[in-house]
Amino acid sequence: MSLSRWRDSGAHFTFHNYSIFYQAHGQGDVALLLLHDFPTGSWDFEPMWPALIAGFEQVLAPDLLGLGFSDKPAGHRYSLGEQTDLCVALLRERGVTRVHLLAHGYGVSIAQELLARMQQADGAQLPQVQSCVFLNGGLFPELHRLSPIQKLLRSPLGSLLVRFGGERRFNRSFCAVFGAQTQPGPIELHDYWTLMCRQNGRRVLRRLLAYVAERRRHRERWVGAMQSTTVPLLLICGQADPVAGDETAARFAQVLPAAERVLLEGIGHYPQLEAPDRVIRAFFDFHRRHSGLTWPRR
């Protein structure tokens, strides 16, 4: 599905007076929620979309506030807590009471926050998480390495990059987190640049990066939520990821010995783009064992 078709076939709902884009398929009180990375959007999951909608009665993929086709308010104080509120609002809008999570990058922190909220005294008021699959992301902030574009944005030159940084610089930074043999092509790169620039989106990137400090601040709460949950957990990890690869996978096994891991050799930070068939296989093998989900129809 092209980026324009992804946009045209999606829907919007209102959250805090902002228009939030989401892609949806199906109906029902059980859903799979897809949580995307920074600085991209829900379109990251497009290579897996046909398999996912064949396996679940409802699949939801929102563009988080400030990203993708959602509104990108300038001057806004972005936070992972608010992004989690947004996801809960979407689930309630769609009548979801039980949710499976597939989270990548920026989205893994939202998944962790959902697990933490569910364990609170009022957690029964929320849609109940049934399973959680993580793709590469900063589950342990002490191990997370900033990507080239994040380093530039956080540097004193960040404001200049926002104003004057061009597509070529973005392409170099984006490609740096992919595996050597799984690089995005020129059409995909241009589409991601277009998506990021929509609604002058570059101007909010530095504000969105507040999530790096937020991860450190909530580290014990979020790692503790993973350790204490009874929800089945899986990490599918591209080992060639310079941001959250082998070290993250090793720490995941150490901190969560009962959880499952699948390691993808030669794959970088975007396994759903670089090796979608391998991710789909690992994802549905996990769900077959834990939720009785059958392999998707082809």
Buried (B, 14 or more C-beta within 10 A) or exposed (E): BEBEEBBEEBEBBEBEEBEBBBBBBBEEBBBBBBBBBBBBBBBBBBBBBBBBBBBBEBBBBBBBBBBBBBBBBEEBEBBBBBBBBBBBBBBEBBEBEBBBBBBBBBBBBBBBBBBBBBBEEEBEEBBBBBBBBBBBBBBBBEBBBBBBBBEBBEEEEBEEBBEEBEBEBBBEBBBBBBBEEBBBEEEBBBBBBEBBBBBEBBBBBBBBBEBBEBBEEBBEBBBBBBEEBEBBBBBBBBBBBBBBBBBBBBBBBEEBEEBBBBBBEEBBBBBBBBBBEBBBBBBBBBBEEBEEBEBBEE
